[in-house]
Amino acid sequence: MNVLSARRLGAALLSLGLMAPVHPAGAETVSLAQGIILDLPDGWRVDGPDQGRLGRDGLRRVQLVCETETCRTTQETCTILMREGTVEGADDAARLRGLYQSPFQRYLRLRAVLRATSRDAEILSPLELVRLGQRDWYGVETDARHNYKSGLFAETVVNGRYVGAICKTCETGAVRHENARRILASLKSVAAKPTSPLARPE
C-alpha cells in the first residue's frame, strides 16, 4: 500500500469512528471537574488532584506545571479556574459576551491582570475574543518587567459554567505561551449540557 492509499484509508476509518483521533506526541489527557478534559503536552502534569481544590472565593483551581528542560528556564505554569454556578445568558456565546459588555467591566479586568502580573507591567495584547480550539475565549496578554513572569489570562463559558486560565512564563520571545494556547485549545467537555427549566420534555 502506498502512502496516498494509507492516508485515504486512515481518513475513511476516522470518519467512520473506527480510528481514534491522533493526539500530539507525548500528550496526556486529563479529566477535570465538570466533565472537562484537557490534553497536556509532553513534560506537563497536574500538580495536585485532577479535580483541583475549591477556594473560599468559590473558584476551583487546578495547577498545571511544566517540567521540561526549557521550562527550567521559562518556569511556565498554568492555573485552570472553574466556578460551580452557572453564568446568566441564553447560550455559552451570549454568556461569554456578557462578561465584558461595559467599558467599566473591561477596565476592572485589565487592572486586575496587570496587578496579577507585576508592578509596572504593560498590556501586550488587548482584551478581546480569540478562537482557541473549538471555542471562543476572552483573552488578554501582559508583558512584565525584567525578572518577572508575563501572563496570558483567558476566560470562556462551558455548558453554562465559567472556566478561566492564568498562564505565566519568563519567556520573552514570540513563542511565549505557545504551550498554554495549545492546552486551552484542547479543552473539551464531555458533560451533558444543563437543560432549561422551561424546556419541554421530548
Rosetta constraint file for C-alpha pairs under 8 A:
AtomPair CA 1 CA 5 HARMONIC 6.16 0.50
AtomPair CA 1 CA 6 HARMONIC 6.45 0.50
AtomPair CA 2 CA 6 HARMONIC 6.30 0.50
AtomPair CA 3 CA 7 HARMONIC 6.24 0.50
AtomPair CA 4 CA 8 HARMONIC 6.29 0.50
AtomPair CA 5 CA 9 HARMONIC 6.14 0.50
AtomPair CA 6 CA 10 HARMONIC 6.11 0.50
AtomPair CA 7 CA 11 HARMONIC 6.16 0.50
AtomPair CA 8 CA 12 HARMONIC 6.16 0.50
AtomPair CA 9 CA 13 HARMONIC 6.20 0.50
AtomPair CA 10 CA 14 HARMONIC 6.11 0.50
AtomPair CA 10 CA 19 HARMONIC 7.47 0.50
AtomPair CA 11 CA 15 HARMONIC 6.18 0.50
AtomPair CA 12 CA 16 HARMONIC 6.38 0.50
AtomPair CA 13 CA 17 HARMONIC 6.26 0.50
AtomPair CA 13 CA 18 HARMONIC 5.06 0.50
AtomPair CA 13 CA 19 HARMONIC 5.46 0.50
AtomPair CA 14 CA 18 HARMONIC 5.75 0.50
AtomPair CA 14 CA 19 HARMONIC 4.77 0.50
AtomPair CA 14 CA 20 HARMONIC 6.76 0.50
AtomPair CA 14 CA 21 HARMONIC 7.08 0.50
AtomPair CA 23 CA 27 HARMONIC 6.26 0.50
AtomPair CA 24 CA 41 HARMONIC 7.29 0.50
AtomPair CA 25 CA 41 HARMONIC 7.75 0.50
AtomPair CA 25 CA 42 HARMONIC 7.21 0.50
AtomPair CA 26 CA 41 HARMONIC 6.22 0.50
AtomPair CA 26 CA 42 HARMONIC 4.55 0.50
AtomPair CA 27 CA 39 HARMONIC 5.83 0.50
AtomPair CA 27 CA 40 HARMONIC 5.25 0.50
AtomPair CA 27 CA 41 HARMONIC 4.51 0.50
AtomPair CA 27 CA 42 HARMONIC 5.32 0.50
AtomPair CA 28 CA 39 HARMONIC 5.35 0.50
AtomPair CA 28 CA 40 HARMONIC 5.07 0.50
AtomPair CA 28 CA 41 HARMONIC 6.64 0.50
AtomPair CA 28 CA 42 HARMONIC 7.29 0.50
AtomPair CA 29 CA 37 HARMONIC 6.66 0.50
AtomPair CA 29 CA 38 HARMONIC 5.53 0.50
AtomPair CA 29 CA 39 HARMONIC 4.34 0.50
AtomPair CA 29 CA 40 HARMONIC 6.21 0.50
AtomPair CA 30 CA 37 HARMONIC 5.59 0.50
AtomPair CA 30 CA 38 HARMONIC 5.46 0.50
AtomPair CA 30 CA 39 HARMONIC 6.40 0.50
AtomPair CA 30 CA 40 HARMONIC 7.39 0.50
AtomPair CA 30 CA 50 HARMONIC 7.14 0.50
AtomPair CA 31 CA 35 HARMONIC 6.98 0.50
AtomPair CA 31 CA 36 HARMONIC 5.98 0.50
AtomPair CA 31 CA 37 HARMONIC 4.50 0.50
AtomPair CA 31 CA 38 HARMONIC 6.71 0.50
AtomPair CA 31 CA 50 HARMONIC 6.60 0.50
AtomPair CA 31 CA 51 HARMONIC 7.66 0.50
AtomPair CA 32 CA 36 HARMONIC 5.18 0.50
AtomPair CA 32 CA 37 HARMONIC 5.79 0.50
AtomPair CA 32 CA 38 HARMONIC 7.73 0.50
AtomPair CA 32 CA 50 HARMONIC 5.43 0.50
AtomPair CA 32 CA 51 HARMONIC 4.96 0.50
AtomPair CA 32 CA 52 HARMONIC 7.49 0.50
AtomPair CA 32 CA 62 HARMONIC 8.00 0.50
AtomPair CA 33 CA 50 HARMONIC 7.62 0.50
AtomPair CA 33 CA 51 HARMONIC 4.98 0.50
AtomPair CA 33 CA 52 HARMONIC 7.58 0.50
AtomPair CA 34 CA 189 HARMONIC 8.00 0.50
AtomPair CA 34 CA 191 HARMONIC 6.64 0.50
AtomPair CA 35 CA 189 HARMONIC 5.54 0.50
AtomPair CA 35 CA 190 HARMONIC 5.11 0.50
AtomPair CA 35 CA 191 HARMONIC 4.53 0.50
AtomPair CA 36 CA 187 HARMONIC 6.90 0.50
AtomPair CA 36 CA 188 HARMONIC 5.79 0.50
AtomPair CA 36 CA 189 HARMONIC 4.53 0.50
AtomPair CA 36 CA 190 HARMONIC 6.25 0.50
AtomPair CA 36 CA 191 HARMONIC 7.19 0.50
AtomPair CA 37 CA 186 HARMONIC 7.95 0.50
AtomPair CA 37 CA 187 HARMONIC 5.82 0.50
AtomPair CA 37 CA 188 HARMONIC 5.43 0.50
AtomPair CA 37 CA 189 HARMONIC 6.22 0.50
AtomPair CA 37 CA 190 HARMONIC 7.42 0.50
AtomPair CA 38 CA 183 HARMONIC 6.48 0.50
AtomPair CA 38 CA 184 HARMONIC 7.45 0.50
AtomPair CA 38 CA 186 HARMONIC 5.54 0.50
AtomPair CA 38 CA 187 HARMONIC 4.83 0.50
AtomPair CA 38 CA 188 HARMONIC 6.68 0.50
AtomPair CA 39 CA 183 HARMONIC 5.98 0.50
AtomPair CA 39 CA 186 HARMONIC 5.67 0.50
AtomPair CA 39 CA 187 HARMONIC 7.29 0.50
AtomPair CA 40 CA 44 HARMONIC 5.74 0.50
AtomPair CA 40 CA 45 HARMONIC 6.87 0.50
AtomPair CA 40 CA 183 HARMONIC 5.96 0.50
AtomPair CA 41 CA 179 HARMONIC 7.14 0.50
AtomPair CA 41 CA 182 HARMONIC 7.98 0.50
AtomPair CA 41 CA 183 HARMONIC 7.32 0.50
AtomPair CA 42 CA 68 HARMONIC 7.92 0.50
AtomPair CA 43 CA 66 HARMONIC 5.65 0.50
AtomPair CA 43 CA 67 HARMONIC 5.22 0.50
AtomPair CA 43 CA 68 HARMONIC 5.10 0.50
AtomPair CA 44 CA 64 HARMONIC 6.84 0.50
AtomPair CA 44 CA 65 HARMONIC 5.59 0.50
AtomPair CA 44 CA 66 HARMONIC 4.31 0.50
AtomPair CA 44 CA 67 HARMONIC 6.12 0.50
AtomPair CA 44 CA 68 HARMONIC 7.60 0.50
AtomPair CA 45 CA 64 HARMONIC 5.75 0.50
AtomPair CA 45 CA 65 HARMONIC 5.65 0.50
AtomPair CA 45 CA 66 HARMONIC 6.60 0.50
AtomPair CA 46 CA 50 HARMONIC 6.36 0.50
AtomPair CA 46 CA 62 HARMONIC 7.16 0.50
AtomPair CA 46 CA 63 HARMONIC 5.88 0.50
AtomPair CA 46 CA 64 HARMONIC 4.65 0.50
AtomPair CA 46 CA 65 HARMONIC 6.37 0.50
AtomPair CA 47 CA 62 HARMONIC 7.60 0.50
AtomPair CA 47 CA 63 HARMONIC 5.40 0.50
AtomPair CA 47 CA 64 HARMONIC 5.80 0.50
AtomPair CA 47 CA 65 HARMONIC 6.39 0.50
AtomPair CA 48 CA 52 HARMONIC 6.83 0.50
AtomPair CA 48 CA 62 HARMONIC 7.54 0.50
AtomPair CA 48 CA 63 HARMONIC 7.05 0.50
AtomPair CA 49 CA 53 HARMONIC 7.45 0.50
AtomPair CA 49 CA 62 HARMONIC 7.54 0.50
AtomPair CA 50 CA 62 HARMONIC 6.72 0.50
AtomPair CA 51 CA 62 HARMONIC 6.81 0.50
AtomPair CA 52 CA 60 HARMONIC 5.93 0.50
AtomPair CA 52 CA 61 HARMONIC 5.04 0.50
AtomPair CA 52 CA 62 HARMONIC 4.23 0.50
AtomPair CA 52 CA 63 HARMONIC 7.27 0.50
AtomPair CA 53 CA 60 HARMONIC 5.30 0.50
AtomPair CA 53 CA 61 HARMONIC 5.35 0.50
AtomPair CA 53 CA 62 HARMONIC 6.72 0.50
AtomPair CA 54 CA 58 HARMONIC 6.44 0.50
AtomPair CA 54 CA 59 HARMONIC 5.77 0.50
AtomPair CA 54 CA 60 HARMONIC 4.17 0.50
AtomPair CA 54 CA 61 HARMONIC 6.41 0.50
AtomPair CA 55 CA 59 HARMONIC 5.52 0.50
AtomPair CA 55 CA 60 HARMONIC 6.11 0.50
AtomPair CA 55 CA 61 HARMONIC 7.51 0.50
AtomPair CA 58 CA 83 HARMONIC 6.32 0.50
AtomPair CA 58 CA 84 HARMONIC 7.31 0.50
AtomPair CA 59 CA 81 HARMONIC 6.12 0.50
AtomPair CA 59 CA 82 HARMONIC 5.55 0.50
AtomPair CA 59 CA 83 HARMONIC 4.96 0.50
AtomPair CA 59 CA 84 HARMONIC 7.47 0.50
AtomPair CA 60 CA 80 HARMONIC 7.99 0.50
AtomPair CA 60 CA 81 HARMONIC 5.56 0.50
AtomPair CA 60 CA 82 HARMONIC 4.99 0.50
AtomPair CA 60 CA 83 HARMONIC 6.23 0.50
AtomPair CA 60 CA 84 HARMONIC 7.97 0.50
AtomPair CA 61 CA 79 HARMONIC 6.42 0.50
AtomPair CA 61 CA 80 HARMONIC 5.63 0.50
AtomPair CA 61 CA 81 HARMONIC 4.79 0.50
AtomPair CA 61 CA 82 HARMONIC 6.62 0.50
AtomPair CA 62 CA 79 HARMONIC 5.58 0.50
AtomPair CA 62 CA 80 HARMONIC 5.02 0.50
AtomPair CA 62 CA 81 HARMONIC 6.62 0.50
AtomPair CA 63 CA 77 HARMONIC 7.62 0.50
AtomPair CA 63 CA 78 HARMONIC 6.17 0.50
AtomPair CA 63 CA 79 HARMONIC 4.58 0.50
AtomPair CA 63 CA 80 HARMONIC 6.48 0.50
AtomPair CA 64 CA 77 HARMONIC 5.81 0.50
AtomPair CA 64 CA 78 HARMONIC 5.00 0.50
AtomPair CA 64 CA 79 HARMONIC 5.87 0.50
AtomPair CA 64 CA 80 HARMONIC 7.67 0.50
AtomPair CA 65 CA 76 HARMONIC 6.91 0.50
AtomPair CA 65 CA 77 HARMONIC 4.81 0.50
AtomPair CA 65 CA 78 HARMONIC 6.56 0.50
AtomPair CA 66 CA 71 HARMONIC 5.97 0.50
AtomPair CA 66 CA 75 HARMONIC 7.34 0.50
AtomPair CA 66 CA 76 HARMONIC 6.08 0.50
AtomPair CA 66 CA 77 HARMONIC 6.20 0.50
AtomPair CA 67 CA 71 HARMONIC 5.89 0.50
AtomPair CA 67 CA 72 HARMONIC 6.79 0.50
AtomPair CA 68 CA 72 HARMONIC 6.63 0.50
AtomPair CA 69 CA 73 HARMONIC 7.54 0.50
AtomPair CA 70 CA 74 HARMONIC 6.40 0.50
AtomPair CA 71 CA 75 HARMONIC 4.86 0.50
AtomPair CA 71 CA 76 HARMONIC 5.77 0.50
AtomPair CA 73 CA 170 HARMONIC 7.41 0.50
AtomPair CA 74 CA 169 HARMONIC 5.47 0.50
AtomPair CA 74 CA 170 HARMONIC 4.55 0.50
AtomPair CA 74 CA 171 HARMONIC 5.17 0.50
AtomPair CA 75 CA 168 HARMONIC 7.94 0.50
AtomPair CA 75 CA 169 HARMONIC 5.76 0.50
AtomPair CA 75 CA 170 HARMONIC 6.28 0.50
AtomPair CA 76 CA 167 HARMONIC 7.30 0.50
AtomPair CA 76 CA 168 HARMONIC 5.62 0.50
AtomPair CA 76 CA 169 HARMONIC 4.33 0.50
AtomPair CA 76 CA 170 HARMONIC 6.95 0.50
AtomPair CA 77 CA 167 HARMONIC 5.60 0.50
AtomPair CA 77 CA 168 HARMONIC 5.54 0.50
AtomPair CA 77 CA 169 HARMONIC 6.72 0.50
AtomPair CA 78 CA 165 HARMONIC 6.72 0.50
AtomPair CA 78 CA 166 HARMONIC 5.56 0.50
AtomPair CA 78 CA 167 HARMONIC 4.04 0.50
AtomPair CA 78 CA 168 HARMONIC 6.43 0.50
AtomPair CA 78 CA 180 HARMONIC 6.96 0.50
AtomPair CA 79 CA 165 HARMONIC 5.55 0.50
AtomPair CA 79 CA 166 HARMONIC 5.15 0.50
AtomPair CA 79 CA 167 HARMONIC 6.27 0.50
AtomPair CA 80 CA 163 HARMONIC 7.22 0.50
AtomPair CA 80 CA 164 HARMONIC 5.83 0.50
AtomPair CA 80 CA 165 HARMONIC 4.57 0.50
AtomPair CA 80 CA 166 HARMONIC 6.68 0.50
AtomPair CA 81 CA 163 HARMONIC 5.56 0.50
AtomPair CA 81 CA 164 HARMONIC 4.76 0.50
AtomPair CA 81 CA 165 HARMONIC 5.82 0.50
AtomPair CA 81 CA 166 HARMONIC 7.99 0.50
AtomPair CA 82 CA 161 HARMONIC 7.49 0.50
AtomPair CA 82 CA 162 HARMONIC 5.84 0.50
AtomPair CA 82 CA 163 HARMONIC 4.66 0.50
AtomPair CA 82 CA 164 HARMONIC 6.43 0.50
AtomPair CA 83 CA 161 HARMONIC 6.35 0.50
AtomPair CA 83 CA 162 HARMONIC 5.45 0.50
AtomPair CA 83 CA 163 HARMONIC 6.74 0.50
AtomPair CA 84 CA 161 HARMONIC 6.69 0.50
AtomPair CA 84 CA 162 HARMONIC 7.81 0.50
AtomPair CA 85 CA 161 HARMONIC 6.30 0.50
AtomPair CA 85 CA 162 HARMONIC 7.88 0.50
AtomPair CA 86 CA 160 HARMONIC 5.10 0.50
AtomPair CA 86 CA 161 HARMONIC 4.69 0.50
AtomPair CA 86 CA 162 HARMONIC 7.08 0.50
AtomPair CA 87 CA 95 HARMONIC 6.12 0.50
AtomPair CA 87 CA 157 HARMONIC 7.77 0.50
AtomPair CA 87 CA 160 HARMONIC 5.58 0.50
AtomPair CA 87 CA 161 HARMONIC 5.82 0.50
AtomPair CA 87 CA 162 HARMONIC 6.70 0.50
AtomPair CA 88 CA 95 HARMONIC 6.02 0.50
AtomPair CA 88 CA 160 HARMONIC 7.69 0.50
AtomPair CA 89 CA 94 HARMONIC 5.61 0.50
AtomPair CA 89 CA 95 HARMONIC 4.69 0.50
AtomPair CA 89 CA 98 HARMONIC 7.64 0.50
AtomPair CA 90 CA 94 HARMONIC 6.03 0.50
AtomPair CA 90 CA 95 HARMONIC 6.96 0.50
AtomPair CA 91 CA 95 HARMONIC 6.10 0.50
AtomPair CA 91 CA 160 HARMONIC 7.07 0.50
AtomPair CA 92 CA 96 HARMONIC 6.05 0.50
AtomPair CA 92 CA 157 HARMONIC 5.57 0.50
AtomPair CA 92 CA 158 HARMONIC 6.48 0.50
AtomPair CA 92 CA 159 HARMONIC 6.49 0.50
AtomPair CA 92 CA 160 HARMONIC 5.79 0.50
AtomPair CA 93 CA 97 HARMONIC 6.30 0.50
AtomPair CA 93 CA 136 HARMONIC 7.86 0.50
AtomPair CA 93 CA 157 HARMONIC 7.64 0.50
AtomPair CA 94 CA 98 HARMONIC 6.09 0.50
AtomPair CA 95 CA 99 HARMONIC 6.74 0.50
AtomPair CA 95 CA 157 HARMONIC 6.81 0.50
AtomPair CA 95 CA 160 HARMONIC 7.38 0.50
AtomPair CA 96 CA 137 HARMONIC 7.71 0.50
AtomPair CA 96 CA 138 HARMONIC 7.66 0.50
AtomPair CA 96 CA 156 HARMONIC 6.05 0.50
AtomPair CA 96 CA 157 HARMONIC 5.83 0.50
AtomPair CA 97 CA 101 HARMONIC 6.56 0.50
AtomPair CA 99 CA 105 HARMONIC 7.62 0.50
AtomPair CA 100 CA 105 HARMONIC 5.31 0.50
AtomPair CA 100 CA 106 HARMONIC 5.54 0.50
AtomPair CA 101 CA 105 HARMONIC 6.99 0.50
AtomPair CA 101 CA 106 HARMONIC 7.72 0.50
AtomPair CA 102 CA 106 HARMONIC 6.56 0.50
AtomPair CA 103 CA 107 HARMONIC 6.08 0.50
AtomPair CA 104 CA 108 HARMONIC 6.20 0.50
AtomPair CA 105 CA 109 HARMONIC 6.27 0.50
AtomPair CA 106 CA 110 HARMONIC 6.22 0.50
AtomPair CA 106 CA 127 HARMONIC 7.53 0.50
AtomPair CA 107 CA 111 HARMONIC 6.14 0.50
AtomPair CA 108 CA 112 HARMONIC 6.11 0.50
AtomPair CA 109 CA 113 HARMONIC 6.32 0.50
AtomPair CA 110 CA 114 HARMONIC 6.23 0.50
AtomPair CA 110 CA 123 HARMONIC 7.98 0.50
AtomPair CA 110 CA 127 HARMONIC 7.46 0.50
AtomPair CA 110 CA 140 HARMONIC 8.00 0.50
AtomPair CA 111 CA 115 HARMONIC 6.26 0.50
AtomPair CA 112 CA 116 HARMONIC 6.17 0.50
AtomPair CA 113 CA 117 HARMONIC 6.21 0.50
AtomPair CA 113 CA 142 HARMONIC 7.42 0.50
AtomPair CA 113 CA 151 HARMONIC 7.99 0.50
AtomPair CA 113 CA 153 HARMONIC 7.24 0.50
AtomPair CA 114 CA 118 HARMONIC 6.55 0.50
AtomPair CA 114 CA 119 HARMONIC 7.65 0.50
AtomPair CA 114 CA 120 HARMONIC 7.92 0.50
AtomPair CA 114 CA 121 HARMONIC 5.84 0.50
AtomPair CA 114 CA 122 HARMONIC 6.85 0.50
AtomPair CA 114 CA 123 HARMONIC 7.43 0.50
AtomPair CA 114 CA 142 HARMONIC 6.84 0.50
AtomPair CA 115 CA 119 HARMONIC 6.83 0.50
AtomPair CA 115 CA 121 HARMONIC 7.89 0.50
AtomPair CA 117 CA 121 HARMONIC 6.41 0.50
AtomPair CA 117 CA 142 HARMONIC 7.01 0.50
AtomPair CA 117 CA 143 HARMONIC 7.86 0.50
AtomPair CA 117 CA 144 HARMONIC 6.30 0.50
AtomPair CA 117 CA 148 HARMONIC 7.68 0.50
AtomPair CA 117 CA 149 HARMONIC 6.71 0.50
AtomPair CA 117 CA 150 HARMONIC 6.16 0.50
AtomPair CA 117 CA 151 HARMONIC 6.24 0.50
AtomPair CA 118 CA 144 HARMONIC 5.96 0.50
AtomPair CA 118 CA 145 HARMONIC 7.05 0.50
AtomPair CA 118 CA 148 HARMONIC 6.64 0.50
AtomPair CA 118 CA 149 HARMONIC 7.68 0.50
AtomPair CA 119 CA 144 HARMONIC 7.84 0.50
AtomPair CA 119 CA 145 HARMONIC 7.55 0.50
AtomPair CA 120 CA 144 HARMONIC 7.38 0.50
AtomPair CA 120 CA 145 HARMONIC 6.85 0.50
AtomPair CA 121 CA 142 HARMONIC 6.73 0.50
AtomPair CA 121 CA 143 HARMONIC 5.68 0.50
AtomPair CA 121 CA 144 HARMONIC 4.56 0.50
AtomPair CA 121 CA 145 HARMONIC 5.97 0.50
AtomPair CA 122 CA 142 HARMONIC 5.65 0.50
AtomPair CA 122 CA 143 HARMONIC 5.15 0.50
AtomPair CA 122 CA 144 HARMONIC 6.55 0.50
AtomPair CA 123 CA 140 HARMONIC 7.55 0.50
AtomPair CA 123 CA 141 HARMONIC 6.14 0.50
AtomPair CA 123 CA 142 HARMONIC 4.52 0.50
AtomPair CA 123 CA 143 HARMONIC 6.05 0.50
AtomPair CA 124 CA 140 HARMONIC 7.72 0.50
AtomPair CA 124 CA 141 HARMONIC 5.29 0.50
AtomPair CA 124 CA 142 HARMONIC 4.89 0.50
AtomPair CA 124 CA 143 HARMONIC 5.48 0.50
AtomPair CA 125 CA 140 HARMONIC 5.68 0.50
AtomPair CA 125 CA 141 HARMONIC 5.02 0.50
AtomPair CA 125 CA 142 HARMONIC 6.92 0.50
AtomPair CA 126 CA 139 HARMONIC 7.66 0.50
AtomPair CA 126 CA 140 HARMONIC 5.39 0.50
AtomPair CA 126 CA 141 HARMONIC 6.96 0.50
AtomPair CA 127 CA 138 HARMONIC 6.53 0.50
AtomPair CA 127 CA 139 HARMONIC 5.49 0.50
AtomPair CA 127 CA 140 HARMONIC 4.50 0.50
AtomPair CA 127 CA 141 HARMONIC 7.81 0.50
AtomPair CA 128 CA 138 HARMONIC 5.39 0.50
AtomPair CA 128 CA 139 HARMONIC 5.66 0.50
AtomPair CA 128 CA 140 HARMONIC 6.77 0.50
AtomPair CA 129 CA 136 HARMONIC 6.24 0.50
AtomPair CA 129 CA 137 HARMONIC 5.46 0.50
AtomPair CA 129 CA 138 HARMONIC 4.49 0.50
AtomPair CA 129 CA 139 HARMONIC 6.22 0.50
AtomPair CA 130 CA 136 HARMONIC 5.58 0.50
AtomPair CA 130 CA 137 HARMONIC 5.34 0.50
AtomPair CA 130 CA 138 HARMONIC 6.21 0.50
AtomPair CA 130 CA 139 HARMONIC 6.39 0.50
AtomPair CA 131 CA 135 HARMONIC 5.96 0.50
AtomPair CA 131 CA 136 HARMONIC 4.54 0.50
AtomPair CA 131 CA 137 HARMONIC 6.23 0.50
AtomPair CA 132 CA 136 HARMONIC 6.15 0.50
AtomPair CA 132 CA 137 HARMONIC 6.85 0.50
AtomPair CA 132 CA 181 HARMONIC 6.98 0.50
AtomPair CA 132 CA 184 HARMONIC 6.54 0.50
AtomPair CA 132 CA 185 HARMONIC 4.46 0.50
AtomPair CA 133 CA 184 HARMONIC 7.31 0.50
AtomPair CA 133 CA 185 HARMONIC 3.82 0.50
AtomPair CA 133 CA 186 HARMONIC 6.03 0.50
AtomPair CA 133 CA 187 HARMONIC 7.33 0.50
AtomPair CA 134 CA 185 HARMONIC 6.89 0.50
AtomPair CA 134 CA 186 HARMONIC 7.98 0.50
AtomPair CA 134 CA 187 HARMONIC 7.86 0.50
AtomPair CA 134 CA 188 HARMONIC 7.81 0.50
AtomPair CA 135 CA 156 HARMONIC 7.86 0.50
AtomPair CA 135 CA 185 HARMONIC 7.87 0.50
AtomPair CA 136 CA 156 HARMONIC 6.63 0.50
AtomPair CA 137 CA 154 HARMONIC 6.04 0.50
AtomPair CA 137 CA 155 HARMONIC 5.27 0.50
AtomPair CA 137 CA 156 HARMONIC 4.71 0.50
AtomPair CA 138 CA 154 HARMONIC 5.45 0.50
AtomPair CA 138 CA 155 HARMONIC 5.12 0.50
AtomPair CA 138 CA 156 HARMONIC 6.40 0.50
AtomPair CA 139 CA 152 HARMONIC 7.20 0.50
AtomPair CA 139 CA 153 HARMONIC 5.64 0.50
AtomPair CA 139 CA 154 HARMONIC 4.28 0.50
AtomPair CA 139 CA 155 HARMONIC 6.54 0.50
AtomPair CA 140 CA 152 HARMONIC 6.09 0.50
AtomPair CA 140 CA 153 HARMONIC 5.41 0.50
AtomPair CA 140 CA 154 HARMONIC 6.56 0.50
AtomPair CA 141 CA 150 HARMONIC 7.68 0.50
AtomPair CA 141 CA 151 HARMONIC 5.72 0.50
AtomPair CA 141 CA 152 HARMONIC 4.56 0.50
AtomPair CA 141 CA 153 HARMONIC 6.25 0.50
AtomPair CA 142 CA 150 HARMONIC 5.55 0.50
AtomPair CA 142 CA 151 HARMONIC 5.14 0.50
AtomPair CA 142 CA 152 HARMONIC 6.52 0.50
AtomPair CA 143 CA 149 HARMONIC 7.92 0.50
AtomPair CA 143 CA 150 HARMONIC 4.88 0.50
AtomPair CA 143 CA 151 HARMONIC 6.91 0.50
AtomPair CA 144 CA 148 HARMONIC 5.65 0.50
AtomPair CA 144 CA 149 HARMONIC 5.88 0.50
AtomPair CA 144 CA 150 HARMONIC 4.73 0.50
AtomPair CA 144 CA 151 HARMONIC 7.77 0.50
AtomPair CA 145 CA 149 HARMONIC 7.91 0.50
AtomPair CA 147 CA 170 HARMONIC 7.41 0.50
AtomPair CA 148 CA 170 HARMONIC 6.59 0.50
AtomPair CA 149 CA 168 HARMONIC 5.71 0.50
AtomPair CA 149 CA 169 HARMONIC 4.98 0.50
AtomPair CA 149 CA 170 HARMONIC 4.65 0.50
AtomPair CA 149 CA 171 HARMONIC 7.80 0.50
AtomPair CA 150 CA 168 HARMONIC 5.55 0.50
AtomPair CA 150 CA 169 HARMONIC 5.59 0.50
AtomPair CA 150 CA 170 HARMONIC 6.29 0.50
AtomPair CA 150 CA 171 HARMONIC 7.75 0.50
AtomPair CA 151 CA 166 HARMONIC 6.89 0.50
AtomPair CA 151 CA 167 HARMONIC 5.59 0.50
AtomPair CA 151 CA 168 HARMONIC 4.41 0.50
AtomPair CA 151 CA 169 HARMONIC 6.62 0.50
AtomPair CA 152 CA 165 HARMONIC 7.83 0.50
AtomPair CA 152 CA 166 HARMONIC 5.99 0.50
AtomPair CA 152 CA 167 HARMONIC 5.08 0.50
AtomPair CA 152 CA 168 HARMONIC 6.32 0.50
AtomPair CA 152 CA 177 HARMONIC 6.98 0.50
AtomPair CA 153 CA 164 HARMONIC 7.56 0.50
AtomPair CA 153 CA 165 HARMONIC 5.77 0.50
AtomPair CA 153 CA 166 HARMONIC 4.81 0.50
AtomPair CA 153 CA 167 HARMONIC 6.45 0.50
AtomPair CA 154 CA 164 HARMONIC 5.59 0.50
AtomPair CA 154 CA 165 HARMONIC 5.15 0.50
AtomPair CA 154 CA 166 HARMONIC 6.71 0.50
AtomPair CA 155 CA 162 HARMONIC 7.34 0.50
AtomPair CA 155 CA 163 HARMONIC 5.79 0.50
AtomPair CA 155 CA 164 HARMONIC 4.14 0.50
AtomPair CA 155 CA 165 HARMONIC 6.32 0.50
AtomPair CA 156 CA 162 HARMONIC 6.17 0.50
AtomPair CA 156 CA 163 HARMONIC 5.36 0.50
AtomPair CA 156 CA 164 HARMONIC 6.22 0.50
AtomPair CA 157 CA 161 HARMONIC 5.30 0.50
AtomPair CA 157 CA 162 HARMONIC 4.66 0.50
AtomPair CA 157 CA 163 HARMONIC 5.73 0.50
AtomPair CA 158 CA 162 HARMONIC 6.47 0.50
AtomPair CA 158 CA 163 HARMONIC 6.75 0.50
AtomPair CA 158 CA 189 HARMONIC 7.26 0.50
AtomPair CA 159 CA 189 HARMONIC 7.94 0.50
AtomPair CA 159 CA 191 HARMONIC 7.97 0.50
AtomPair CA 159 CA 192 HARMONIC 7.77 0.50
AtomPair CA 159 CA 193 HARMONIC 5.19 0.50
AtomPair CA 159 CA 194 HARMONIC 6.64 0.50
AtomPair CA 160 CA 193 HARMONIC 7.76 0.50
AtomPair CA 160 CA 194 HARMONIC 7.34 0.50
AtomPair CA 167 CA 177 HARMONIC 7.35 0.50
AtomPair CA 167 CA 180 HARMONIC 6.45 0.50
AtomPair CA 168 CA 177 HARMONIC 7.59 0.50
AtomPair CA 169 CA 176 HARMONIC 7.18 0.50
AtomPair CA 169 CA 177 HARMONIC 7.10 0.50
AtomPair CA 171 CA 175 HARMONIC 7.88 0.50
AtomPair CA 171 CA 176 HARMONIC 5.40 0.50
AtomPair CA 172 CA 176 HARMONIC 6.19 0.50
AtomPair CA 177 CA 181 HARMONIC 6.13 0.50
AtomPair CA 178 CA 182 HARMONIC 6.31 0.50
AtomPair CA 179 CA 183 HARMONIC 6.17 0.50
AtomPair CA 180 CA 184 HARMONIC 6.27 0.50
AtomPair CA 181 CA 185 HARMONIC 5.92 0.50
AtomPair CA 182 CA 186 HARMONIC 6.33 0.50
AtomPair CA 183 CA 187 HARMONIC 6.90 0.50
AtomPair CA 195 CA 199 HARMONIC 6.91 0.50
